[in-house]
Amino acid sequence: MLLLQLFFLLVILFGVEASSCSIRKYGDKNIVCVCNETYCDELQRLLNISRNQVALYETNEDGDRFKSSLLYFTPNSETETVNITVDPSKQYQFILGFGGAFTDAAGINVKSLPDNLQELLFNSYFSQSGLEYNMGRVPIASCDFSTHPYSYADVDNDFELNHFELAKEDFLYKIPLIKRAISLSKDELLLFGSPWSAPAWMKTNNAMNGKGALKEDPEGKYYRTWANYFVRFLQAYKENNITFWGLTTQNEPSDGCLEDFAFQSMCFPAEKQRDFLKNHLGPILQKAGFGIDKLKLMILDDVRVFLPNWVDVVLKDKSAAQYVAGVAYHWYTESLMPHKLLDITHQKYSNVFYLATEACTGSYFFEFPKVSLGNWQRAERYAHDILNGLNNWSIGWIDWNLALDEQGGPNWVKNYVDAPIIINSTSNEFYKQPMYYALAQFSKCLPRGSYRIGLNLPSERGALKNLDIGAFQTPEDKRVLIVVNRGEVAVNFNMFDASKGYLNVTAKPHSVQTYEYLIR
């Protein structure tokens, strides 16, 4: 009886502990967590933490997956370690959210599972026992992660879009999954659409892939029709009870400027995109009831190398800038393009937001296998990119495909990549990759409405130089410290908060840690 009472006391104080990972190893430290029809691990935060306690959640190479523990503030520091200071007087950008993409491939893979396993997968992403995703990206028509190229207006010269209609893929793989996600998310699920290509007949190369742009000039009927295409898409989804929060003007507009580009793309240089915005897309959306107060238009949606020049071209034109709410960017070539480019651009244009809208591992030609089960380095790359983006004004981070098969598809041009959840429909299982738990360290503890705060580091960082560190405040009256250690050795330091005292931190090698505590 005493043990039972103790159990209920712990439940009241701390909440139910997360169910543990069902481990499967691929080599020494390559670990996935297996979910099947009878079992899937869940993620839970500790509840009712007392004033001097700190909840620590950790994911690491050794196999811990969002493992929770309790630490305590002390009145004095350990003098032999470095001190860092949380500075809540410095307040930066708000955090909008985290999410993934509702591609055809994701829908095909999810629907290959039995119904109850589909439900477990959606809970893993969108419910409070999962990542608590509150954002989603939706390709407008097809992309490479479709089984074939298609648009919503494939009848030639249909400038009035009389034959516009959503594809069967929307009704099979996108709309039903989006509605399930909406039903599970405690926040409003903010959706944004991104087009990969206009219909082939609108383009200079008469194909949805390869090197091609919209025909004629930005004043012409092809540009006007393309703007109306966006409106028809929004209206069609609204008829299916799905409302969009935002749009990007073109997925990776540099792709379609390359010879023989393999999959759907459209060359859309900044100058033409600027003119398209001010002459067609902005006014047409506004007239249709999708003005900037209702729909957030984002420019770029490509790699950081184009910052700040791309934004300069568009936002220096006031007629175009009036329709722009944000700048979308992708992580590819992430090790070559410093996140500081976001900060540089923000210094020039602080009236728009910055959002990471696509990322995946296994995308480079030299990365094999494309799906690497249990790969820890890929989780570290995610954590490093997310935290450095947040530390340089990003308001969120959107992953690519929600789920892929063991090959990394389907993908009609065999452009296979990895994903946080990999589905094995033959054995009725799915595997949560280390990337999934790296995402949890952010999405679970930085709810919408959180914001970044100051963090004072010593001028000589010493052992801290190998760490990524960020500090945040949440609408739950909590402060959050996130630490990523990609190094081979543990790093000790003291975190000081004037309202609480000192916390001795040990950042284990190859780990992602989230420290969470009450402000008062």
Helices and strands as residue ranges (DSSP letters): H 2-14, E 23-25, E 31-35, E 53-60, E 67-72, E 82-94, E 97-101, H 104-111, H 115-126, E 135-140, H 168-169, I 170-174, H 175-184, E 190-195, G 200-202, H 221-239, E 246-248, G 255-257, H 270-276, I 277-281, H 282-287, E 296-303, G 304-306, H 309-315, H 318-321, E 326-330, H 340-348, E 353-358, H 376-390, E 394-401, E 404-405, E 421-424, E 429-432, H 434-443, E 451-456, G 462-466, E 467-473, E 478-485, E 491-497, E 501-507, E 511-518
